[in-house]
Amino acid sequence: MPKHDRVRDIDILRGFALLGILMANVPAMAGPHTGPGGASAVSPADEVAGWLLTALVSAKFYPLFSFLFGYSFTLQRAAAERAGAPFAPRHLRRLTGLFLLGLAHAVLLFPGDVLVVYAVLSLVLFAVRDIAPRTAVRAAACLVTGVAVYLLTWGLATVVLSEPMPSQDVTAAMHEMATSYRGDVGSVVRTNAERWRDALGWNVLYGTDMLAAFLVGLAAGRRGLLAETGRYREWMVQIVVCALPLGLAGGAFMAVCRNGPLDARWYDVGSAVGVLTAPALTAAYACGLLLLSATRPGRRVADALAGAGRLALTHYLTQSLVMALVFTGYGLAWYGRYGLAVLPAGCLVLYAAQLAYGTWLLRHVRHGPAEWLLRAMTLARRP
């Protein structure tokens, strides 16, 4: 984008979201900690770490990323209008590029990819591009409520009608997954493709939740909220004060259902509560960060995060590449070797390296490699 198109607070939030997404993805990429024969080897420290990740991180950062995607849609449309270029062809080329990058990412690196979902939902975003902001927010609320009701109904039926999965079945599944990911390149690719295919149904469900965040971002972009956040300081303080307790309570309940003491049958009940309350914690995180970034101590942090946000796509793909090299047969094949107690430390090291690398890179270039490629596809010419 031309320089005047950049909204600094978008980059700050996007850079922050990268850390949360890394923390959320690493348990899936590292695999459950296994002992001899594939049996579970979860320590008390792993249990605490998993509980905290679910309560504070899981389902809290993709909504933020999705919100920013919807907001950026309005900036891309405005940029096309200023350039005198038809927006529809540009948008179609952009979502095609996202789809292809996401498909490669899902099959080669991480089946939990969201780029494919974003590309498909971009068609919906384009179709409703002129929706009134209030209507967009109301539609988003209806979508979130619908997803939560579905998950709650399904979850309660599971609790009442099903029995816990036998531990030997869980152990066998863990061992099979670990063997696949510790195998050769073909085994890793095949497993990724199978897991991505099996998750398509859930992607549709949670894609509805992402679409809700898109719509809220679209409404915020139409209002230009992030372009002048200084005007909304008191409002943001109120959001932190009111939304933080609600989000933390919902996150804690989701962790109780997913990580214990309740058993696995309660997973979707916890997810339903998470869908309803995660946006509150997401909003509290975002507003708190923007308030901090406006202070003198927070400016250096904000500068680093803004640089990471400008390279968000490159960093997102790089995170998956590094984790694939560490945990699969592409490299060290450490899948299932380490528990959740140590994984966050590795994430912080990787993220710190990305912040440093991003700061250095942006002194020499305007775009990261993935951003350059997507921009080239969007513009149908060399940037």
N, C-alpha and C positions, 0 to 999 in steps of 0.2 A: 504494500500500500504506500502511497505517497505519505510523507512524514506527517502532514496535517490530518491524515485519516486516523492516526494511532490515538487511542485513548489509553493513557498510562495506567489508569486503575484497572482496566481490563487485563493488561499484561501482568500487573501485580497479582491479581486474583488467579489468573491462569497459571502463573508460576507457582503459586501456593498450592493450587489444585494438583499439580504434578506430583508433589510429595505425598499427598493423600492417596492418589491413584496408585503410586508405587507401593505404599504400605498396604493398600487394599488388595493389590494383585499378587504380592509376593507369597502369601500362603498357598494360593492355587498353583503358582509356578514352582514353588519349592516342594510342595507335596506334604502330606502328613508325616510326621516323624515316625519312622519304622525301626523296629529292632530286628533280631534274627528271625528269619522266616516270614518277614513282613508284618509281624505283630505290632500293635500300637506301642510306642515308647514315649508317651507324653508325661513330662515331669510337672510338678506343681507350678514351677516357674512358667512353663509353656502354657498351662491352663490359664494362669493370670494374664499372660501376654495376649492370648487368644481372646479372652473375655474383654480386655481393654480395647483391642483392635476392633472387635465387633461393636462395642458400645460407642467408641469415639470416631471410628474411621469408616467402617463398612457402610455403604449406601449414603455417605455424607458428601463425597467429592465428585462423583459422576453427576449429581444434580447441579453442582456448581459449574462443572465443565459444560453441561448441557445448557444451562442458563446463559453462559458466555457465548456459546455457539449461536443461540437465538439472537442475542444482542449483536454479535458480529455480522449476522445476516443483514441487519439494517444498515450497517456501515458499508458492506459490500454493495448493496443496492444503491446507496448514495454515491459511492465511488463510480459505479457504472454510469449513473446519470450525469455526473460531472464530466466524465470522459466522453459523453455522447454515444455510448455503446449500449446496444440492447442487453438488458439484464438476463433475460431467459437463456440465451445460448451460453453466456458466461456461467450462469448457475448450473446449467446442465453439465457443462464440461467439468466444473469443480466437483460436483457430486459424483461424476463418473470417476474422476481421479481419486476421490476419497474411497469409493467402493473398491477400486482395484488395489489401492494400498492396503485397505482393511482386509480384503480377501487374502492377499499375500501374507499379511501380518498374522491372520488367524490360523492359516494352514502351516506356515513356516515357523512361527514364533510362539503365539499365545492364542488359544481358542476363545479366550474371554474378550476378544477385540470388540470395540464399540464403533469403529469407523464405518463398518458396513451398515450398522444400524443407523448411524448419523446420516449416511448417504441416502438411505431409503427414506428416512424421516424428513430429509431436506425437500423431498417432493411435496410432502404435506405442508411444510413451512412455506414453500413457494405458493402453493394453492391458496393459503390463507394470509398472504403477505399484507393485505389491506385491512385485516380485521381490526376493529376498534380495540385499543388497549384494555379497556375494562372487560370487554367480551372475551378477550384472550385469557385474562386472569380467571374469569369465571369458568371458562372451558377447562383450563388447567386444573382448577379445584375439582371439577367433576371427574376428570380423568384420574386424578390421584385417589379420589374417593372410590371410584369404580375398581381400581386395582386393589386397594386395601380391602374392600368388601369381598372381592373374589378370593384373595389370599386367606382372609379370615374364615370364610365359609369352607374352603378347601382344608385349611389347617385344622379347624374344629372337627370336621369329618374324619380327618386322619387320626386325631387324638382319640376319638370315640370308637372308630371302627377298625383300626389297625393295631398290630402288635409291634413292639420294637424289633428291629432287624437283629437276628442272631449275631453274636460277636464273631463267630467263625466266618459268616458271610462278609462282614465288614473287613476282617483280616484278609480274606482271599481277594477282595476287590482292591484293597490297598497294595497287596503284593503284586497283583497283575499290572496295576498302573505304574508302580515303581519299576517293574521289569521293562515295561514298554518305553518309559522315558529314559531309562539307563541304557537302552539299546542303541542301534546304529541310527544314522540319519533317516533311513526309510521308516524305521519303527517310530521315531519321533513325529515325522510328518503324518504318518498314517493315524497315529493316536490323536494328534491335534485335529485332523480332519474329522475323525469320528466324534470327538467331543464337541466340536463346533456344530456338526450336524445334529447331534443329540440335544444341543441347547437351543435350537432354533425356536421351539415353542416358547421357552422361557424368555427368549429375546423379544418375541412379540409382546409378551406380557410386560416385561420391564421396559420395552421400547415405548409403551404407552406412558409410563412414568417419565421417561426422558422427554417425550413429546410435550408433556405438561411443563417441564422446565424450559423447553424451547419457546413455548408460548409466553411464559412469564418473561423470558429474556427478550423476546420480540416486543412485548409491551414496554419493557424498560428501555429498549433501544429507540422505540418510537418517541418516548418521552425524553430521551437523552440523559437518563439519570446518572450514569457513570461518567459523563462528561463534566459534571459540576457537582461532585459529591459534597463539596464544602457547604453547599446550601442545605444539605440534609443531615448535618452533624447531630442535631438533637434527635431527629428521627432515628438515626442509626444507633444512638445510645439507647433509646427505648427498645429497639429491636433486640439488642444484646441483653438487656435486663430482663425482658419478657420471654424471649425465645430460647435463651440458653438453658434455663431450668427445664422447660418442656422438652427440648431436644435431648438433654442429658437423661431425663427420666425415661423417654422413649428408647434411647440407645441402651440404657441399662436393662430395660425389660427385654429388648431384642437379644441382648447377650445372655440373659437368663434362659431364654428359649433355645437359643442356638448353641450355647457353650456350656450350659448347665447352671443350676442343678436339674432343670427339667430335661427330659430325654429328647431324642431327635424327632419324635413325632410332633413336637411343639415348634419345629423350625418355621413353618409357614405362618403360624400365629404370630411369632415374633417378627417375621418379615412384614406382616400386615401393619403392625404397630410401627415398625420402622419406616414404612412407606409414608405413613401419616405424619410422623414426628421428625424424620430426618431433615426435611426442608427447614424446620425451625433451627436445628443445630447448624445446618449449612449457612443459613442467613446470619446466625450469630457469629460464626467463624468469619464470614466475609466482612460483615460490618465492623467487627473487632479489629480485623487486619487493616481495613481502610482507615479506621480511627488512629491506629498505631502508626501507620505510614505517614500521617499528617504531622506527627511529632518529630522533634529533632532526633531523638535516639532511634526512631523507626525508619528514618530516611535511607540509611545505608542498607538495611534489610530490604526496604522497598525497591531500591535500585537493583539489588541482586535478583529479586523476584521478578521485576519487570523485564530484565534481560532474559531470564528463563522463560517467561511468558511469550516473548517474541519468537522463541525457538521451541514452542510447546510440542509441535508435531514431531520434530526431530528428536527431542528429549523423550517423548512418549515411546517412539519406536526403539530408541537406543536402550531404554530401560528394559524392554522385552528382549532385545538382543543380548544384553549383558546377562539377564537372568536365564535365558536359554543356554548361553555358553556355560554358565555355572551349574545349572541344575539338570540339564538333559545330556543326551549322548552327543550333542554337538561339541561338547567340551569336557568339563569335569565330571558330569553325570552324578551330581550330588543330590538328585531327587530323593526326598525322604530321609536325608542324612542328618538334618538339623531341625531342631524344634523352634517354635515361635519365639522363644525367649531371646535368641541370638539374631534372628532375621531382621528385626527393626534396626539394629545397629548397622548391619550391612546396607540397609536401605539409606540410612543417613549418610554413610560414606559415599555411596553412589550419587546421591542427590547433591552433596557438597561438591563432588567432582564435576557434576553437570553445571552447577552454578558458576564455578570457577572457569570451566571451559566455555560456557556461554558468554561470560563477560569478556574473555579473551577473543572469542570468535567475532563478536559484534564490533570489535575495534577494526576488523578487517573486511567484513562483508555486511550486507544489509539483510540477507536471508540465510537461514540454515538450509542444509541440503534438501530436506523433505519439503520445507516451505517453498524453496525455489522451484522444485519439481511440480508441486501442486499449483503454484502461481503460473508456471509456464503452461500447464494444461488449462487453467482457467482462462488465461489471456490468449491462448493458441499462438503464442509467440515467445521468443526468448525474453525474459524479464530484463 
